[in-house]
Amino acid sequence: MEKNLIDTRREEIIDACEKLYKEVGFKKVSIKLIGDNISCSRTSIYNYFEKKEEIFLALVEREYNKWNKDLSNIYNEVKLSKDELIERITSSLSKRKVLLKLISMNMYEMEENSSYEMVKKYKIAYTNSVNLFRNCLVKFLNKDFEEATTIVFTFFPFMIGIYPYSAVTPKQKQALDELKFKYNYYNIEELIKMGLINILGGKK
């Protein structure tokens, strides 16, 4: 099979997985359902992926790669102030809602149920994000490698909580209201920016 056709079909499968994930959620997405939403046969999915978790992991990999393009563009800027860097990173990451949702809810299951080769491919995209993010800190904020690494491994775990704290369900809101718990509601962009400001010390 020609490489271009392989790539096209693989992307079609990932596209269908992303569409269904937005519509019905992780648990309800199945190989059969994905097969019903692609132009090739359902059995052909197994030429690319063994389980649905591998398709989701490929989706996360693709989302990281998209973010990496934005991080590369940021790194290629000649000069950025701390506040400009915060704005640029906030803008780039806030576009990756699917990434933020998946890493907050289903990463363990995806990695545990995927082949080593699939996990390694995903890890390449993830480590590229870590390195690009760290390189931006070193270049624009004059951080040394160790200090930048500490910041990276403060921010990346913080990323896992961004989606759940921004996507409060009606039941969660009702429970908080009944408990008279004061909860400040923020959207994804606000949370990313707030996290970066507190970690990097930018303008409040």
C-alpha positions in Angstrom: 0.0 0.0 0.0 1.4 3.4 -0.9 2.6 5.6 1.9 0.3 8.5 1.0 -2.7 6.2 1.1 -1.6 4.7 4.4 -1.2 8.2 5.9 -4.5 9.3 4.5 -6.4 6.3 5.9 -4.7 6.6 9.3 -5.6 10.2 9.6 -9.2 9.5 8.6 -9.4 7.0 11.4 -7.9 9.5 13.9 -10.3 12.2 12.6 -13.3 9.9 13.1 -12.1 9.1 16.6 -11.8 12.8 17.5 -15.2 13.6 16.1 -16.8 10.8 18.0 -14.9 11.7 21.2 -16.4 15.2 21.1 -19.9 13.8 20.5 -20.2 10.8 22.8 -17.0 10.7 25.0 -14.2 8.2 25.5 -16.1 5.2 27.0 -18.7 5.1 24.2 -16.3 5.3 21.3 -15.5 1.8 19.9 -13.7 0.3 16.9 -17.1 -0.5 15.4 -18.4 3.1 15.9 -15.2 4.5 14.3 -15.5 2.0 11.5 -19.1 3.2 10.8 -17.6 6.7 10.3 -14.8 6.1 7.9 -14.8 5.4 4.1 -12.8 2.2 4.3 -14.0 -1.0 6.0 -14.0 -1.4 9.8 -11.6 -4.4 9.6 -9.0 -2.2 7.8 -8.6 -0.2 11.1 -6.6 -3.2 12.4 -4.0 -2.5 9.7 -3.1 0.6 11.7 -4.3 0.1 15.3 -5.0 -2.9 17.5 -7.3 -1.2 20.0 -9.3 2.0 20.4 -6.8 3.2 23.0 -4.1 3.2 20.4 -6.3 5.5 18.2 -6.8 7.8 21.1 -3.1 7.8 21.8 -2.4 8.7 18.2 -4.8 11.5 18.6 -3.0 12.8 21.6 0.3 12.5 19.7 -1.2 14.5 16.9 -2.4 17.2 19.3 1.1 17.5 20.8 2.6 17.7 17.4 0.2 20.6 16.5 1.2 22.4 19.7 4.8 21.7 18.9 4.5 23.7 15.7 3.2 26.6 17.6 5.9 26.3 20.2 8.5 26.2 17.4 7.1 29.4 16.0 7.3 31.0 19.4 10.9 29.9 19.9 11.8 31.3 16.5 10.7 34.8 17.6 13.7 37.2 17.9 12.7 38.5 21.3 9.8 38.2 23.7 9.2 39.7 27.1 8.0 37.5 29.9 4.4 38.8 29.5 4.6 38.4 25.7 5.8 34.8 26.2 2.9 34.1 28.6 0.4 35.4 26.1 1.9 33.4 23.2 2.0 30.1 25.2 -1.5 30.8 26.5 -2.8 31.4 23.0 -1.1 28.3 21.6 -2.2 25.9 24.3 -5.8 27.1 24.7 -6.4 25.9 21.1 -5.6 22.3 22.2 -8.9 21.6 24.1 -8.9 17.9 23.0 -5.4 17.4 24.2 -6.2 19.0 27.6 -9.3 16.9 28.0 -7.6 13.6 27.1 -4.5 14.1 29.3 -6.8 15.0 32.2 -9.0 11.9 32.0 -7.7 8.9 30.0 -3.9 8.9 29.6 -3.2 6.0 31.9 -5.8 3.8 30.1 -4.5 4.8 26.7 -0.8 4.1 27.5 -1.5 0.9 29.4 -3.6 -0.6 26.6 -1.3 0.4 23.7 1.7 -1.3 22.2 5.2 -0.2 23.1 5.7 1.2 19.6 2.6 3.3 19.9 3.6 4.6 23.3 7.1 5.4 22.1 5.7 7.4 19.1 3.5 9.4 21.5 6.4 9.9 23.9 8.4 11.5 21.1 5.7 14.1 20.5 5.4 14.7 24.3 9.2 15.0 24.9 9.4 17.4 22.0 6.8 19.6 23.7 8.8 19.5 27.0 12.0 20.4 25.2 10.4 23.2 23.1 8.7 24.7 26.2 12.0 24.5 28.1 14.0 26.0 25.2 11.6 29.0 25.2 12.2 29.6 28.9 16.0 29.4 28.4 15.9 31.7 25.4 13.5 34.4 26.5 13.7 34.4 30.3 17.4 33.6 30.6 16.7 30.5 32.7 19.5 27.9 33.1 18.6 24.3 32.1 18.0 23.1 35.6 15.7 26.1 36.6 13.8 25.8 33.3 13.4 22.0 33.9 11.9 22.7 37.3 9.4 25.1 35.7 8.5 22.6 33.0 7.7 19.9 35.5 5.6 22.3 37.5 3.6 23.5 34.5 3.1 20.1 32.7 1.4 18.5 35.7 -0.7 21.7 36.1 -1.9 21.1 32.5 -3.6 17.9 33.6 -6.0 19.9 35.8 -6.9 22.6 33.3 -9.8 20.9 31.6 -11.6 19.5 34.7 -11.4 22.9 36.4 -12.8 24.8 33.4 -15.5 22.3 32.4 -17.8 22.3 35.5 -20.9 20.2 34.9 -24.4 21.3 36.0 -24.4 18.6 38.7 -21.0 19.8 40.0 -22.2 23.4 40.0 -25.4 22.4 41.8 -23.5 20.5 44.5 -21.1 23.4 45.1 -23.9 25.8 45.3 -25.8 23.7 47.8 -22.6 23.5 49.9 -22.3 27.3 49.6 -18.7 26.7 48.4 -17.2 29.8 46.8 -15.9 28.7 43.5 -14.4 30.9 40.8 -15.2 29.7 37.4 -12.5 30.2 34.7 -12.3 29.1 31.1 -9.3 27.2 29.6 -7.5 30.3 28.4 -7.9 32.1 31.8 -6.6 29.1 33.7 -3.6 28.6 31.5 -2.7 32.3 31.7 -3.2 32.3 35.5 -1.0 29.2 35.9 1.8 30.7 33.8 1.7 34.0 35.6 1.9 32.3 39.0 4.7 30.0 37.9 6.7 32.5 35.9 5.8 35.7 37.8 4.3 37.8 35.0 1.8 40.6 35.3 -1.3 39.8 37.4 
